[in-house]
């Protein structure tokens, strides 16, 4: 399930080419993106994320306690 969720999140943030860096932080995925405008917040909410926070080129995706596993799965998919 985590791998499917990771793939869906990866697609919703613009794909692997849009990621400069992604790292887990407790319940969040901290993403530095090439183009943060590619992030599809509605798709992320359909996936089940709890929230999306934006600051410049950085986007934080609140995913809950699976953040470490999801970040690892996203790295594997890149």
C-alpha positions as CSV (number, residue, x, y, z in Angstrom):
1,X,0.0,0.0,0.0
2,X,2.8,2.4,0.9
3,X,4.4,1.9,-2.6
4,X,1.0,2.7,-4.3
5,X,0.6,5.8,-2.1
6,X,4.2,6.9,-2.9
7,X,3.6,6.5,-6.6
8,X,0.4,8.5,-6.4
9,X,2.1,11.3,-4.4
10,X,5.0,11.3,-6.8
11,X,2.6,11.8,-9.7
12,X,0.7,14.6,-7.8
13,X,3.8,16.6,-7.2
14,X,4.9,16.6,-10.8
15,X,6.9,13.5,-11.2
16,X,10.5,12.5,-10.4
17,X,11.9,15.3,-12.7
18,X,10.2,17.9,-10.5
19,X,11.9,16.8,-7.3
20,X,15.2,18.5,-6.2
21,X,15.1,17.0,-2.8
22,X,12.5,15.1,-0.6
23,X,13.0,14.2,3.0
24,X,10.7,13.0,5.8
25,X,10.2,15.0,8.9
26,X,8.1,13.2,11.6
27,X,4.6,13.4,9.8
28,X,5.5,15.3,6.8
29,X,7.3,15.1,3.5
30,X,9.5,18.1,2.9
31,X,9.8,18.6,-0.8
32,X,12.1,21.1,-2.6
33,X,10.7,21.2,-6.1
34,X,11.8,22.7,-9.5
35,X,8.2,23.9,-10.2
36,X,5.9,23.9,-7.1
37,X,3.0,25.0,-9.4
38,X,2.9,21.4,-10.7
39,X,1.6,20.2,-7.3
40,X,-2.0,19.0,-7.6
41,X,-3.4,19.6,-4.1
42,X,-6.8,18.1,-5.0
43,X,-5.1,14.9,-6.1
44,X,-3.1,14.8,-2.9
45,X,-6.2,15.2,-0.8
46,X,-7.9,12.3,-2.8
47,X,-4.8,10.2,-2.0
48,X,-5.5,10.9,1.7
49,X,-2.9,13.4,2.7
50,X,-3.8,15.6,5.7
51,X,-2.6,18.9,4.3
52,X,-0.2,20.8,2.0
53,X,1.9,23.7,3.1
54,X,3.8,25.9,0.6
55,X,6.7,28.3,1.1
56,X,8.6,29.4,-2.0
57,X,9.9,26.4,-3.9
58,X,9.3,24.2,-0.8
59,X,6.2,22.1,-0.3
60,X,5.4,20.2,2.9
61,X,2.9,17.3,2.5
62,X,1.4,16.1,5.8
63,X,1.1,12.3,5.4
64,X,1.1,11.1,9.0
65,X,3.4,8.6,10.7
66,X,4.3,6.8,7.5
67,X,6.4,9.8,6.3
68,X,9.7,7.8,6.5
69,X,8.4,4.9,4.5
70,X,6.7,7.0,1.9
71,X,9.8,9.1,1.4
72,X,11.9,6.0,1.0
73,X,9.4,4.5,-1.5
74,X,9.4,7.8,-3.5
75,X,13.2,7.7,-3.6
76,X,13.1,4.1,-4.8
77,X,10.7,5.2,-7.6
78,X,13.0,8.0,-8.8
